[in-house]
Amino acid sequence: MTALRPEREDLYDGDRPYGSSGGARPYESSRGARPYAGRRQDPPTAPMPRLTEQDLTAPPPRVDEETMALRIPRPAGHGADGGAPGAGTGASGALSAAPASSAAPGGRAARRKAAKRRGGRHGGPRDTREPAAPATGRDPQRPLSRVEARRQARLRKPSPATVASRAIGEVFITTGVLMLLFVTYQLWWTNVRAHAQAGSEAHQLQDDWANGKRNPGVFEPGQGFAILHIPKLDVVAPIAEGVSNKKVLDKGMVGHYGEAPLKTAMPDARTGNFGLAAHRNTHGEPFRYINRLKAGDAVVVETQDTYFVYKVTSMLPVTPPSNTSVLNPVPPGSGFTRPGRYITLTTCTPEFTSKYRLIVWGKMVQERPRSKGKPDALIE
């Protein structure tokens, strides 16, 4: 639809000029204004009043929506009713009113905030994503107050019960690790080290014998003087003087009861009981399986000049450590009734404990010089 246009720029509505070069002045009121009838009228003879700065800056009056009169265009940024922007004149001179929903309430600051929420002051893209609601119901961008900071610090700090449980757990873990290391040391590393020490001592004895180095006949505690062979158990271990753990037994060697009050005879004695002791578990454990020996099994003691061969005769499975009578020249319970050349093997029982003692007795059946070679018990 084509809008109406004035034929001349000096046409006016009522007693005010319309479209004059002096600019458009807002009406104080639109009531009683005569609508433009489309006919020529003579300009008024009275001089036009001069506009003041107060008139230009004054807010436009509320327009009566009931009238159908033409309206003067408002300055940029104001609508037809002096409110929200968006109203203006079209290319044809007709006025277009902005929709009422586009008006933003409040002043300039409120309009700027609304523009920023819509996508920026200059019409940038709007962020349509909904802001994530904080889990605590507090704005994450707002700085914490002192009370809130203290409350969060207390929440982050573990309770005494938590600290105590952690400490107890760490103690248990540390204790378990230490126990595991100790068991590994006792059951594995002590055997490795004892086997190495016992093997070195046995080789040293054999080298001394081969080189003709004579034994003095009397030995110091910890000094090796013979080698024990138990063919059924594949045991080959050096025999040293004394039964000290540190000097003899913990080194994987077999100890000879050679010190008072548990002094026993040497193998070359014409009568007597040759008493020996060794570990059953850990530290080389040379006597671990002597409980498997049966009557008639061979036990050989090798010295610098002679092989002494014994045969197992009897066993005492359990006896208190205080029962030293098992080392007597004629041990009670061994089955021997008179003096002779005997051997007694002692070790702890049950395994991995030292509560009781296990005793194995044997009787010498052969004395063979080394110059004649090994006895049959070591060849078979």
Number of C-alpha atoms within 10 A of each C-alpha: 3 6 9 11 11 16 10 10 12 15 20 20 15 14 12 16 19 19 16 13 9 11 10 17 18 18 15 10 12 19 12 9 16 15 12 15 8 11 8 12 11 8 12 12 6 7 6 11 6 7 12 8 7 8 12 13 8 9 12 21 13 14 16 12 9 8 13 12 16 14 14 16 19 19 16 10 12 17 21 23 18 16 18 20 20 17 22 21 14 10 7 10 13 16 17 14 14 17 12 10 7 10 14 17 11 8 9 10 9 12 16 14 13 15 17 15 13 15 14 15 13 8 10 11 9 12 11 9 6 6 7 7 10 9 8 7 7 11 11 12 6 7 10 13 9 9 9 11 12 12 12 12 11 11 10 9 11 11 11 9 9 11 12 12 12 12 12 12 12 12 12 12 12 12 12 12 12 12 12 12 11 13 12 12 15 14 16 14 16 20 21 15 16 22 20 14 18 25 17 12 23 21 12 14 19 16 12 14 15 10 9 10 11 10 14 7 7 9 14 11 17 21 17 24 23 21 23 22 19 21 16 16 15 9 18 19 24 28 29 27 24 25 23 17 16 9 17 26 26 23 25 30 35 31 28 28 23 21 12 7 8 15 16 21 21 18 24 14 11 10 15 20 27 26 25 23 24 27 25 23 23 21 27 29 24 28 22 20 14 20 15 9 18 15 13 13 16 22 24 22 21 21 21 19 13 19 26 21 24 24 21 20 19 20 21 15 13 14 16 13 14 9 10 12 12 22 26 19 21 20 19 12 13 17 12 17 10 8 14 16 21 27 28 23 22 23 25 24 21 15 14 13 11 15 13 17 19 21 22 22 27 26 22 18 12 13 16 15 16 15 9 9 11 14 17 9 17 15 8 6
